[in-house]
Amino acid sequence: MLKIFAQDLKAIREKKNITLKSISQQTRLNMTTLENLESGDYNFQPQAYIRAFLKQYIACLDLDVDETLFEYDLARSGKYKSSRSEEEIKRQNEEAERLIAEEEALSGDSEEIISIDEDELNSDDTNDESGKNLPAELKY
């Protein structure tokens, strides 16, 4: 439920065209804290701090602070109901999954490149002390 609550806050922020950077400047909360709030990670600080951070964040969105904190409490207890449509939630989840898959694909490519470079460095041709058989990148 906390993830859905966080997604709802993020959707409201995006709908109002408010950037995390502007919220950070207004509240003096660092970007990591704001990103944690929007990702649904509410265990990075004690609850008293989380509630204080949420109050500042909610105020920047021009939402009713008491009502939204009540919704946060509902989410913590597993009783939160999203105000967004099921279709909108599904679309956002699909977008998140697509972004994760892209990140994984990119990180997989970089590991492959590194392993290729290590193989080239460990081949017998690179151990020639004269430098004649070294790849161009390794020649002086």
CYANA upper distance limits for C-alpha pairs under 8 A (distance plus 0.5 A):
  1 MET  CA      5 PHE  CA      6.72
  1 MET  CA     75 ALA  CA      5.42
  1 MET  CA     76 ARG  CA      7.39
  1 MET  CA     78 GLY  CA      6.05
  1 MET  CA     79 LYS  CA      7.93
  1 MET  CA     80 TYR  CA      6.70
  2 LEU  CA      6 ALA  CA      6.57
  2 LEU  CA     40 GLY  CA      5.90
  2 LEU  CA     41 ASP  CA      8.46
  2 LEU  CA     72 TYR  CA      7.94
  2 LEU  CA     75 ALA  CA      5.65
  2 LEU  CA     76 ARG  CA      6.66
  2 LEU  CA     78 GLY  CA      8.40
  3 LYS  CA      7 GLN  CA      6.58
  3 LYS  CA     39 SER  CA      6.96
  3 LYS  CA     40 GLY  CA      4.96
  3 LYS  CA     41 ASP  CA      8.30
  4 ILE  CA      8 ASP  CA      6.61
  4 ILE  CA     40 GLY  CA      8.16
  4 ILE  CA     82 SER  CA      7.38
  5 PHE  CA      9 LEU  CA      6.93
  5 PHE  CA     40 GLY  CA      7.84
  5 PHE  CA     71 GLU  CA      8.24
  5 PHE  CA     72 TYR  CA      7.36
  5 PHE  CA     75 ALA  CA      6.95
  5 PHE  CA     80 TYR  CA      7.88
  5 PHE  CA     82 SER  CA      7.39
  6 ALA  CA     10 LYS  CA      6.75
  6 ALA  CA     37 LEU  CA      6.96
  6 ALA  CA     38 GLU  CA      5.27
  6 ALA  CA     39 SER  CA      6.43
  6 ALA  CA     40 GLY  CA      5.47
  7 GLN  CA     11 ALA  CA      6.53
  7 GLN  CA     38 GLU  CA      6.84
  7 GLN  CA     39 SER  CA      7.57
  7 GLN  CA     40 GLY  CA      8.08
  8 ASP  CA     12 ILE  CA      6.70
  8 ASP  CA     82 SER  CA      7.50
  8 ASP  CA     83 SER  CA      8.11
  8 ASP  CA     84 ARG  CA      7.65
  9 LEU  CA     13 ARG  CA      6.74
  9 LEU  CA     38 GLU  CA      7.31
 10 LYS  CA     14 GLU  CA      6.62
 10 LYS  CA     38 GLU  CA      6.27
 11 ALA  CA     15 LYS  CA      6.48
 12 ILE  CA     16 LYS  CA      6.76
 12 ILE  CA     61 LEU  CA      8.06
 13 ARG  CA     17 ASN  CA      6.80
 13 ARG  CA     18 ILE  CA      5.94
 13 ARG  CA     19 THR  CA      7.87
 13 ARG  CA     61 LEU  CA      6.83
 14 GLU  CA     18 ILE  CA      6.51
 14 GLU  CA     19 THR  CA      7.88
 16 LYS  CA     61 LEU  CA      8.31
 18 ILE  CA     22 SER  CA      7.32
 18 ILE  CA     23 ILE  CA      7.99
 18 ILE  CA     61 LEU  CA      8.34
 19 THR  CA     23 ILE  CA      7.05
 20 LEU  CA     24 SER  CA      6.52
 20 LEU  CA     31 MET  CA      7.50
 20 LEU  CA     34 LEU  CA      7.50
 21 LYS  CA     25 GLN  CA      6.69
 21 LYS  CA     31 MET  CA      7.58
 22 SER  CA     26 GLN  CA      6.68
 23 ILE  CA     27 THR  CA      6.43
 23 ILE  CA     28 ARG  CA      8.30
 23 ILE  CA     29 LEU  CA      8.25
 23 ILE  CA     57 TYR  CA      7.40
 23 ILE  CA     60 CYS  CA      6.93
 24 SER  CA     28 ARG  CA      5.61
 24 SER  CA     29 LEU  CA      5.51
 24 SER  CA     30 ASN  CA      6.35
 24 SER  CA     31 MET  CA      6.79
 24 SER  CA     34 LEU  CA      8.00
 25 GLN  CA     29 LEU  CA      7.93
 26 GLN  CA     60 CYS  CA      8.21
 27 THR  CA     56 GLN  CA      6.77
 27 THR  CA     57 TYR  CA      7.95
 29 LEU  CA     33 THR  CA      7.01
 29 LEU  CA     34 LEU  CA      7.45
 29 LEU  CA     53 PHE  CA      8.07
 30 ASN  CA     34 LEU  CA      7.12
 31 MET  CA     35 GLU  CA      6.52
 32 THR  CA     36 ASN  CA      6.58
 33 THR  CA     37 LEU  CA      6.83
 34 LEU  CA     38 GLU  CA      6.81
 34 LEU  CA     57 TYR  CA      8.36
 35 GLU  CA     39 SER  CA      6.55
 36 ASN  CA     40 GLY  CA      6.74
 36 ASN  CA     41 ASP  CA      5.53
 36 ASN  CA     42 TYR  CA      7.43
 36 ASN  CA     44 PHE  CA      8.30
 37 LEU  CA     41 ASP  CA      6.49
 37 LEU  CA     42 TYR  CA      6.97
 37 LEU  CA     54 LEU  CA      7.99
 42 TYR  CA     47 GLN  CA      8.25
 42 TYR  CA     50 ILE  CA      7.15
 43 ASN  CA     47 GLN  CA      8.22
 45 GLN  CA     49 TYR  CA      6.67
 45 GLN  CA     50 ILE  CA      6.76
 46 PRO  CA     50 ILE  CA      6.92
 47 GLN  CA     51 ARG  CA      6.52
 48 ALA  CA     52 ALA  CA      6.86
 49 TYR  CA     53 PHE  CA      6.61
 50 ILE  CA     54 LEU  CA      6.54
 51 ARG  CA     55 LYS  CA      6.59
 51 ARG  CA     69 LEU  CA      8.01
 52 ALA  CA     56 GLN  CA      7.04
 53 PHE  CA     57 TYR  CA      6.72
 54 LEU  CA     58 ILE  CA      6.31
 54 LEU  CA     69 LEU  CA      8.13
 55 LYS  CA     59 ALA  CA      6.57
 55 LYS  CA     65 VAL  CA      6.54
 55 LYS  CA     69 LEU  CA      8.04
 56 GLN  CA     60 CYS  CA      6.91
 57 TYR  CA     61 LEU  CA      7.18
 58 ILE  CA     62 ASP  CA      7.05
 58 ILE  CA     63 LEU  CA      6.20
 58 ILE  CA     64 ASP  CA      7.90
 58 ILE  CA     65 VAL  CA      6.46
 58 ILE  CA     68 THR  CA      7.87
 59 ALA  CA     63 LEU  CA      6.46
 59 ALA  CA     64 ASP  CA      7.88
 59 ALA  CA     65 VAL  CA      6.87
 63 LEU  CA     68 THR  CA      7.67
 64 ASP  CA     68 THR  CA      6.57
 65 VAL  CA     69 LEU  CA      6.54
 66 ASP  CA     70 PHE  CA      6.64
 67 GLU  CA     71 GLU  CA      6.85
 68 THR  CA     72 TYR  CA      6.74
 69 LEU  CA     73 ASP  CA      6.77
 70 PHE  CA     74 LEU  CA      6.78
 71 GLU  CA     75 ALA  CA      6.65
 71 GLU  CA     80 TYR  CA      6.83
 72 TYR  CA     76 ARG  CA      6.73
 72 TYR  CA     80 TYR  CA      8.17
 73 ASP  CA     77 SER  CA      6.83
 74 LEU  CA     78 GLY  CA      6.63
 74 LEU  CA     79 LYS  CA      5.47
 74 LEU  CA     80 TYR  CA      5.32
 75 ALA  CA     79 LYS  CA      6.17
 75 ALA  CA     80 TYR  CA      4.94
 75 ALA  CA     81 LYS  CA      8.49
 76 ARG  CA     80 TYR  CA      8.43
 84 ARG  CA     88 GLU  CA      6.85
 84 ARG  CA     89 ILE  CA      7.22
 85 SER  CA     89 ILE  CA      6.92
 86 GLU  CA     90 LYS  CA      6.58
 87 GLU  CA     91 ARG  CA      6.60
 88 GLU  CA     92 GLN  CA      6.74
 89 ILE  CA     93 ASN  CA      6.66
 90 LYS  CA     94 GLU  CA      6.66
 91 ARG  CA     95 GLU  CA      6.72
 92 GLN  CA     96 ALA  CA      6.70
 93 ASN  CA     97 GLU  CA      6.69
 94 GLU  CA     98 ARG  CA      6.63
 95 GLU  CA     99 LEU  CA      6.76
 96 ALA  CA    100 ILE  CA      6.74
 97 GLU  CA    101 ALA  CA      6.66
 98 ARG  CA    102 GLU  CA      6.72
 99 LEU  CA    103 GLU  CA      6.71
100 ILE  CA    104 GLU  CA      6.67
101 ALA  CA    105 ALA  CA      6.60
102 GLU  CA    106 LEU  CA      6.67
103 GLU  CA    107 SER  CA      6.63
104 GLU  CA    108 GLY  CA      6.51
105 ALA  CA    109 ASP  CA      6.83
106 LEU  CA    110 SER  CA      7.05
107 SER  CA    111 GLU  CA      6.95
108 GLY  CA    112 GLU  CA      6.89
109 ASP  CA    113 ILE  CA      6.83
110 SER  CA    114 ILE  CA      6.74
111 GLU  CA    115 SER  CA      6.72
112 GLU  CA    116 ILE  CA      6.72
113 ILE  CA    117 ASP  CA      6.75
114 ILE  CA    118 GLU  CA      6.70
115 SER  CA    119 ASP  CA      6.65
116 ILE  CA    120 GLU  CA      6.76
117 ASP  CA    121 LEU  CA      6.68
118 GLU  CA    122 ASN  CA      6.62
119 ASP  CA    123 SER  CA      6.73
120 GLU  CA    126 THR  CA      8.04
121 LEU  CA    126 THR  CA      6.59
122 ASN  CA    126 THR  CA      7.38
122 ASN  CA    127 ASN  CA      8.49
123 SER  CA    127 ASN  CA      7.91
124 ASP  CA    128 ASP  CA      8.03
125 ASP  CA    133 ASN  CA      6.00
125 ASP  CA    134 LEU  CA      6.71
126 THR  CA    131 GLY  CA      8.24
126 THR  CA    133 ASN  CA      6.90
126 THR  CA    134 LEU  CA      5.36
126 THR  CA    135 PRO  CA      7.63
127 ASN  CA    134 LEU  CA      8.15
128 ASP  CA    132 LYS  CA      7.48
128 ASP  CA    133 ASN  CA      6.76
128 ASP  CA    134 LEU  CA      7.48
131 GLY  CA    139 LYS  CA      6.87
134 LEU  CA    138 LEU  CA      6.63
134 LEU  CA    139 LYS  CA      6.70
135 PRO  CA    139 LYS  CA      7.18
